[in-house]
C-alpha cells in the first residue's frame, strides 16, 4: 500500500509540474512607477514616489513632486496611487529549490552523507522549476540563500534570484559561505550534559587547524577538496555561518572562530543572542534570527519572547535579519513578511521591521551593494502590493520585477483556487 501511495503521489506531482514556468525576458523598456508609497528598505518612506528603472537598474528614486519628470523618456508609466512598493524580500538559510514534497524523500536534495562536508555545494542541486518557489514569490520573496543541511559541516550555500532556467542563470552570489552546526552542550529535553560534546569540538578544532594550515599554501600536487572549500573562510571571501541557539554554544562558537582566524562569522538561530549582545557587537557578529512564529525554548521564558526578540536585539544594537528554517520551512517561507509584521506588532518600528527581510539580510549576506533596498544604481528587484506587505490581511502582491524583468506572480495554488471557486460561483 505504501508503494502504491508513493507512486500516486509522485505521479500527481509530475502532472502538476508538467507545465514549466518560462523565465521573464530581460528588461528592454524604460519603466516608471508613479505616486506609489515607496518603502525603501533602509528605514525611509516616500509617500508619492517616482521609481524608474532601465536595463535592470534603478535610475530614479525620488518624491514625484520634488523633481521634473519627462514622461516621454519612458516606455511604460504605471500609476500606483495608494499602492505600496517594496524591495524584493530575501530568504536566508533556506532549502527552497532543494525539496518539494515533505512526505516523499526522493524529492529531498538538501543533504549528503558525512560529517565535514564544506565541499558539498547546494547550488548544483538547486531546482529552478520548483513549484514551491512560485508560491513564495507571490508574497514578494524574490531571492534566497540556498543552504544545505545536516552533518557538523553541512556544506556551502549560494544566493539565487527566483526567476531562471537553470541554476547557472539563477545564481546571484556563488558559494557565499560554509555552514557549521554547533553541537549542543546540553540536551534540550533532559537538561543533561551532552557526553559527545567535547569529542565533537575536538574534531572540529582539528579539522579547522588543518584547513587553516592548508589555506596558507597554494600549490599542492594533490588537492584536498574539503580544505579547498574552506579557503574562503580564512581569506574573507566566504562567511562562516555557525548554527547555534543558546548562550554557551554562541559564546563557544565566537571564541572558536577567533581562535581559527575566521574573518567573517554569522550566528544562525541565535535564540539567546540577546543575552550576549555585547559580545556579538564587540566581535562584529551578525545574527540570522530563528523563526519568530515559534514557541519559547524554555518553560521559564516569557510566552511572547520569540515575538519580542527582534525588538530586544534592535535595542541592543545587534545587526540581524529573519529566517524560516524548521518544520515545513520551504513552503512556509511565504510567511517571511508576516514575521516582520509580528516584530512590528511587538515593539519594532514598521520600517525597521522591513529591513529585517531586505537590507539587513543583504548586508549579512554581503550583497547590499546591489540589492536589499530601493536606491539608485541598485538592481530593480521589487514588488507592488495593494496593501501592507507585512500584514497578512491586506498583503496583495500584484506585480514584481527581478532585475527589471516583469515576472509572473501567479502560481498553481492561485490557479486552482480560481478554477474551483469559479465552479462554486456558477452554482
C-alpha positions in Angstrom: 0.0 0.0 0.0 2.9 2.4 0.9 4.5 1.9 -2.6 1.2 2.4 -4.3 0.6 5.6 -2.4 4.1 6.9 -3.3 3.6 6.1 -7.0 0.2 8.0 -7.0 1.8 11.0 -5.1 4.8 11.2 -7.4 2.6 10.9 -10.5 0.4 13.7 -9.2 3.5 15.8 -8.6 4.8 15.2 -12.0 1.5 16.1 -13.7 1.3 19.4 -11.7 4.9 20.3 -12.7 4.4 19.4 -16.3 3.8 23.0 -17.3 7.2 24.6 -16.8 7.3 28.3 -16.0 9.1 30.4 -18.5 11.6 32.9 -17.1 10.8 36.5 -17.9 12.7 38.2 -20.7 15.3 40.9 -20.0 14.1 44.4 -19.5 14.2 46.4 -22.7 11.7 49.2 -21.9 12.2 52.1 -19.6 9.7 51.8 -16.8 8.3 54.4 -14.3 6.3 53.6 -11.2 4.5 56.8 -10.3 2.9 58.0 -7.0 3.1 54.8 -5.1 4.1 54.6 -1.4 7.7 53.5 -1.6 9.1 51.7 1.4 12.8 51.9 0.5 14.0 49.1 2.8 16.6 51.4 4.5 14.1 52.8 7.0 12.7 55.6 4.8 9.3 56.1 3.1 8.4 58.2 0.1 4.7 58.8 0.0 4.3 60.0 -3.6 7.2 58.3 -5.2 8.8 58.2 -8.7 10.6 54.9 -9.1 12.3 54.4 -12.5 14.5 51.7 -13.9 16.1 50.5 -17.1 18.4 47.6 -18.1 17.6 46.1 -14.7 18.9 49.0 -12.6 17.1 51.7 -10.6 17.7 55.2 -12.2 15.3 57.4 -10.2 14.1 57.0 -6.6 12.5 60.3 -5.5 9.5 62.2 -4.5 7.5 62.8 -7.6 6.6 66.3 -6.5 10.2 67.3 -5.9 11.6 66.5 -9.4 10.8 67.3 -13.0 9.8 64.2 -14.9 9.9 64.0 -18.7 7.3 61.2 -19.3 8.2 61.0 -22.9 11.5 59.4 -21.9 9.7 56.3 -20.5 8.1 53.5 -22.5 5.8 52.5 -19.6 4.4 54.6 -16.8 2.4 52.7 -14.1 0.3 54.9 -11.8 0.1 53.4 -8.3 -1.6 55.9 -6.1 -2.4 54.3 -2.8 -0.4 51.1 -3.6 2.9 50.1 -1.9 6.3 49.5 -3.4 8.9 47.3 -1.6 12.4 46.0 -2.3 12.3 42.2 -3.0 12.4 40.2 0.2 15.4 37.9 0.7 15.1 34.5 2.4 18.3 33.4 4.2 19.2 29.9 5.3 16.5 28.3 3.1 16.0 24.9 1.4 13.8 26.4 -1.4 14.6 24.5 -4.6 16.2 21.6 -2.6 13.0 20.0 -1.5 9.5 19.6 -3.0 7.2 17.2 -1.2 7.8 16.7 2.5 6.3 13.2 2.6 8.4 12.0 -0.4 12.1 11.5 0.5 13.1 11.2 -3.2 12.3 14.9 -3.6 14.7 16.0 -0.8 18.1 17.1 -2.0 19.4 19.2 0.8 21.9 16.9 2.5 24.7 14.4 1.8 26.2 11.7 3.9 29.2 12.7 6.0 30.3 14.9 8.9 32.7 17.5 7.5 31.3 18.5 4.0 32.3 22.1 3.2 32.9 20.9 -0.5 29.2 20.0 -0.9 27.7 22.8 -2.9 23.9 23.4 -2.6 23.8 25.4 -5.8 24.3 22.5 -8.2 21.2 20.8 -6.7 19.0 23.9 -6.9 15.8 23.2 -8.9 14.6 26.3 -10.7 11.4 24.6 -11.6 10.2 24.1 -8.1 6.5 24.8 -7.6 7.1 25.9 -4.1 9.3 28.8 -5.3 6.5 30.3 -7.3 4.2 30.3 -4.3 6.7 32.2 -2.1 7.4 34.6 -5.0 3.8 35.5 -4.9 4.3 37.1 -1.5 7.3 39.2 -2.6 10.1 36.8 -1.7 12.3 37.2 -4.8 15.7 36.0 -3.6 17.1 33.4 -1.3 20.2 31.8 0.3 20.0 28.2 -0.7 21.5 26.2 2.2 22.4 22.5 2.8 21.5 20.7 5.9 22.9 18.0 8.4 26.4 17.0 9.5 28.8 19.0 11.6 29.6 21.0 8.4 26.6 20.8 6.1 28.3 22.3 3.0 28.4 25.6 1.1 25.4 27.8 0.4 24.8 30.2 -2.6 22.4 33.1 -3.1 19.9 33.0 -6.0 17.2 35.0 -7.6 13.9 33.2 -8.2 13.5 33.6 -11.9 15.7 31.4 -14.1 16.0 28.5 -16.5 18.8 26.7 -14.5 21.0 27.2 -11.5 23.7 28.9 -13.6 21.2 31.6 -14.5 19.7 31.7 -11.0 22.9 32.2 -9.1 23.4 35.7 -7.7 26.4 35.1 -5.4 28.0 31.7 -5.8 29.4 29.8 -2.7 28.8 32.7 -0.3 29.5 30.7 2.9 30.1 27.5 4.8 27.6 26.2 7.3 28.6 24.7 10.6 26.1 23.1 13.0 27.4 23.7 16.5 26.7 20.8 18.8 24.6 21.5 21.9 26.4 21.3 25.2 23.2 20.2 27.0 20.2 18.2 25.9 17.2 20.5 25.2 14.8 17.9 26.6 16.6 16.4 29.6 19.0 19.2 30.5 21.8 16.7 30.9 25.2 17.4 29.5 26.0 16.1 26.0 28.6 13.4 26.6 29.8 13.7 23.0 30.2 17.5 23.1 33.9 17.6 23.9 34.8 15.0 21.3 32.8 16.9 18.6 34.6 20.2 19.4 38.0 18.5 19.5 37.3 17.0 16.0 36.2 20.5 14.8 39.3 22.1 16.2 41.5 19.5 14.4 39.7 20.0 11.1 39.8 23.8 11.2 43.5 23.8 12.2 44.4 21.5 9.3 42.2 23.6 6.9 43.9 26.8 8.0 47.4 25.3 7.5 46.3 24.1 4.1 45.0 27.5 3.1 48.4 29.2 3.6 49.8 27.3 0.6 48.5 27.5 -3.0 50.3 24.8 -4.9 49.6 21.2 -4.0 50.4 18.2 -6.1 47.1 16.7 -4.9 44.3 18.9 -3.9 42.1 18.2 -0.9 38.5 19.2 -1.9 37.3 19.7 1.6 40.2 22.1 2.5 39.9 23.9 -0.8 36.3 24.7 0.0 37.5 26.2 3.3 40.0 28.6 1.8 37.5 31.4 1.5 36.6 31.2 5.2 40.1 32.2 6.2 40.6 34.8 3.4 37.3 36.5 4.0 35.8 35.5 0.6 33.3 33.3 2.4 31.3 33.7 5.6 31.3 31.0 8.2 27.6 30.5 9.3 27.5 28.8 12.7 24.1 27.4 13.6 23.7 27.9 17.4 20.9 29.0 19.7 21.9 29.1 23.3 24.3 31.3 25.3 27.0 28.7 25.9 27.0 27.5 22.3 27.0 31.0 20.9 29.9 32.1 23.2 31.9 29.0 22.3 31.2 29.5 18.6 32.5 33.1 18.6 35.7 32.1 20.5 36.2 29.1 18.2 36.0 31.5 15.1 38.6 33.9 16.7 40.9 31.0 17.5 40.9 29.8 13.9 41.3 33.2 12.3 37.9 33.2 10.6 37.4 36.6 9.0 33.6 36.8 8.9 31.2 34.8 11.1 27.4 34.9 11.4 25.3 33.2 14.0 22.2 31.4 12.6 19.4 30.7 15.0 20.5 32.9 17.9 17.6 32.3 20.3 19.8 33.6 23.2 21.7 36.2 21.2 20.1 39.0 23.2 21.9 37.7 26.3 25.3 38.1 24.7 24.6 41.2 22.6 27.8 43.0 23.9 29.9 40.1 22.8 28.3 40.0 19.4 28.8 43.7 18.8 32.4 43.6 20.1 33.2 40.9 17.6 31.0 42.3 14.8 29.0 39.1 14.6 25.6 39.4 12.9 22.6 37.1 13.6 20.2 35.4 11.3 17.4 35.0 13.8 15.3 31.8 14.1 11.7 31.7 13.2 9.8 34.2 15.4 6.5 32.3 14.9 7.5 29.6 17.3 7.2 28.5 20.9 9.6 29.6 23.7 12.5 27.2 24.2 12.3 27.1 28.0 9.5 26.7 30.4 10.5 29.8 32.3 10.7 32.0 29.2 8.1 34.8 28.5 5.5 33.2 26.3 5.8 36.1 23.9 9.7 36.1 23.9 10.0 34.8 20.3 7.8 37.7 19.1 9.8 40.2 21.2 13.3 39.1 20.2 13.6 41.4 17.2 12.8 44.4 19.3 15.2 43.3 22.0 18.1 42.7 19.6 17.4 46.0 17.8 17.6 47.9 21.1 20.8 46.1 21.9 22.3 47.3 18.6 22.9 43.9 17.0 22.8 43.6 13.2 20.3 40.8 12.5 17.7 39.5 10.0 14.9 37.0 10.0 14.8 33.4 8.6 12.3 30.5 8.5 14.1 27.2 9.0 12.3 24.4 10.7 9.2 22.3 10.0 7.6 22.9 6.6 10.3 25.5 6.0 10.3 25.7 2.2 6.6 26.3 1.8 6.4 28.3 5.0 8.9 30.8 3.5 5.9 32.7 2.1 5.3 33.9 5.7 8.6 35.8 6.0 6.9 39.2 5.5 4.5 38.4 8.3 7.3 37.5 10.7 8.5 41.1 10.1 4.9 42.2 10.7 4.9 40.4 14.1 8.2 42.1 15.0 6.5 45.4 14.3 3.4 44.4 16.4 5.7 43.7 19.3 7.6 47.0 19.5 9.7 47.5 16.4 9.1 50.4 14.0 7.5 49.0 10.9 10.2 50.3 8.5 12.9 48.8 10.8 11.0 45.6 10.7 11.0 45.7 6.9 14.8 46.0 7.0 14.9 42.6 8.7 13.9 40.9 5.5 15.5 43.2 3.0 18.5 45.5 3.6 19.8 43.8 6.8 19.6 40.4 5.1 21.5 41.8 2.1 24.2 43.3 4.5 24.7 40.0 6.3 24.9 38.0 3.1 27.3 40.5 1.5 25.1 41.7 -1.4 23.9 45.1 -0.1 25.9 47.0 -2.7 23.5 45.8 -5.4 20.2 44.8 -3.7 18.2 44.9 -0.5 16.8 48.5 -0.8 15.4 50.9 -3.4 18.3 53.1 -4.2 19.7 54.5 -7.5 22.2 52.1 -9.0 20.9 49.0 -7.3 19.0 46.2 -9.0 15.4 46.8 -9.9 14.3 43.8 -7.7 11.0 45.0 -6.2 7.3 44.3 -5.9 4.0 46.1 -5.7 1.3 45.3 -3.1 -2.2 46.9 -2.9 -2.0 46.6 0.9 0.6 46.4 3.6 3.0 43.6 2.7 3.8 42.9 6.3 0.1 42.4 7.2 -1.4 39.1 6.4 -4.9 40.6 6.0 -4.1 43.3 3.5 -1.0 42.0 1.7 -1.9 41.6 -2.0 1.1 41.4 -4.3 0.0 42.3 -7.9 3.3 42.9 -9.7 7.0 42.0 -9.2 10.3 42.7 -11.0 13.6 40.8 -10.7 16.5 42.8 -12.0 14.0 44.8 -14.1 12.2 41.7 -15.5 8.5 41.6 -15.1 7.8 38.2 -13.5 4.6 36.3 -13.1 3.3 36.4 -9.6 0.7 33.7 -10.3 1.2 30.1 -9.1 -0.6 26.8 -9.3 -2.3 27.3 -6.0 -3.9 30.5 -7.2 -4.9 28.9 -10.4 -6.6 26.0 -8.6 -8.4 28.5 -6.3 -9.7 30.5 -9.2 -10.7 27.3 -11.0 -12.7 25.8 -8.2 -14.1 29.0 -6.7 -15.4 29.8 -10.1 -17.3 26.5 -10.2 -18.9 27.2 -6.9 -19.9 30.7 -8.0 -21.7 29.1 -11.0 -24.0 27.0 -8.9 
